[in-house]
């Protein structure tokens, strides 16, 4: 019996991450951290906070998407959702980098993020 190796398709994320800085508030364990995303997708973000928050901590997220020169009402730009910290890493410069999964986000909110991030993704030809 002859074995052949199958080539695996290149990894493609369902919701790609974009290295992009957006202002975000992370509310965890009674602390309200104002910070900036390092990268963001429709299902999560990676950002820096000053205090240790352990993985599996449930958090609240508030994010306002920039308009990019388009006039949009504030409610169209506001993202409110719940998340969970899935990874906490020490930052050599102080504080902690956290990976956050948006575990409770309305589809409408996810679509707002997707529309915004689509500006920064390569366009298919």
Secondary structure, 3 states (H helix, E strand, C coil): CCCCCCCCCCCCCCCCCECCCCEEEEEECCEEEEEEEEEEECCEEEEEECCCCCCCCEEEEEEECCCCCCCCCHHHHEEEEEEEEEEEEECCCCCEEEEEEEEECCHHHHHHHHHHHHCCCCCCC
